[in-house]
Structures are given as structure tokens and as C-alpha cells.
Amino acid sequence: MQYLDLTLPTPEQNLALEEALLDACEAGRSPGCLRVWESQQYFVVVGYSNRVATEAALAACAEDNVPILRRCTGGGTVLQGPGCFNYALTLPIDLTPELATIHSTNHYVLKRNAEVIAGLIGTAVKQEGHTDLAVSGAKLSGNAQRRRQHALLFHGSFLLSMDIEKIHRYLPTPSNEPEYRQKRSHRDFVMNLGLPPEALKQALRAAWNANVEYQQINQEAVSQLVQARYSRREWNFKF
């Protein structure tokens, strides 16, 4: 598997890159890739089917000039920014039978990621809800996927040292809560791992056998996706 440690300059480019990596894997130009990145700018990312008006704090985002973007995968709304570590896996669906369905893919990826985190912190990590990872009921990672005919994108974030008050300010309580949340506020529901990013990078890279450096991203494909989707209000505020 290939490995790419790259954060692009803008929120739009970072979301577009993940879709471009999926396109490359779908077309057979990549055998699969693990990408890691961390934005130094705060921005809100809604899941593909989320309604912006209910899943983002519009007034606070406007007041603080925090962009609101839509990604190509499902799942809930997240806040990106310093201390939020992101990974993205693009995988050929025929790589292993476990990737045949949405449910089995969730289990396959999250089981391995949970083992990575447990090994780093010395505490059991459990899959909660559909695609969360948690320690003693406190959420530390949210994840989502998008499937094509031959490849899939599975990505998510780990809270390492995120300013949780920012999450509280820019994200309302989600309209679709997992049962284990038990109506807790963001302050009481999420947790930081307190890990250095480099430790998590190396552990994920080893776990996913990402031994080959990704040589060159398709800048044109990223630019086209930014122009067609991620920079357009028609896409970001479509629901």
C-alpha cells in the first residue's frame, strides 16, 4: 500500500484530494493508499446527506469566518482544525472479502484502528454506534466511507489535542445521535487522546503496511474537484 503524509493549503483542496485518491484507486492507478493530514485552519465538514442548517452553528461560523464544506462520504458533521488528526484509506474492494459490504468494511477497518489506538494508550478501545471508536463511552474517532464499483474510501479523524470548546461553539448537538451518546454535550462526549501525531502516523502506517511513498498526486484532478464541488455553494449547501 502507498503512503501519503500531505496537508494541502486549503480546506477545499484537502477534501478534494481524498476523492481524487479514490478516483485513482477506482481506475487502477493506485494499489491503495493511506493518507494522513491535519489542518491548521478550523472548518466544519458536513456528511454528504447532512442538512447544514441543523448540523452546523451557522451564526457562530459566520461570525468567526469558519467555512462550512460538504464531503463525499456519509456520516455526521465534524470540526476540522489543529489537534484533529485525519487519515484516509483508499482500498480496492477485491483486496479482501471483508470489504464486500458496508457493514463488514466498517468492522474490518475499525477493528484494526482500535487495536492501533489501544496499543498506543494501553486501554481498551471499543467500536460504538455505527462508525465511532470510544474509550469508556467517550468518543475519540468518527469515520465514514464511500464506495465505488472497484474501490472504496474509508476515512476518519482522531482527536489528539483538539480545542473541544471550538467543537461546542461550531457544532450543535447532532440531529441523529448514537444511543451510547445518551444526550451528552460535546464537552462530556468527546475526548482527546493526547498522543503526538508522529506516533499515530507510524502506528497506522505499520498496521496498514503502507510501505511505499506516494510519488505524485494528480494536482489537476484535485483542482477540477475543487472547482466542480468543494468551492461551490451549490455543493456545500445543497441540503
Buried (B, 14 or more C-beta within 10 A) or exposed (E): BBBBBEBBEBBBBBBBBBBBBBBBBBEEEBBBBBBBBBBEBBBBBBBBEBEBEBBBBBEBBEEEEBBBBBBBBBBBBBBBBBBBBBBBBBBBBEBEEEBEEBEEBBEBBBEEBBEBBBEBBEEEBBBBBBBBBBBEBBBBBBBBBBBBEEBBBBBBBBBBBBBBEBBBBBBBBBEEBBEBBEEBEBEEBBBBBEBEBEEBBEBBBEBBEBEEEBEEBBEEBBBEBBEEBBBBEEEBBBB
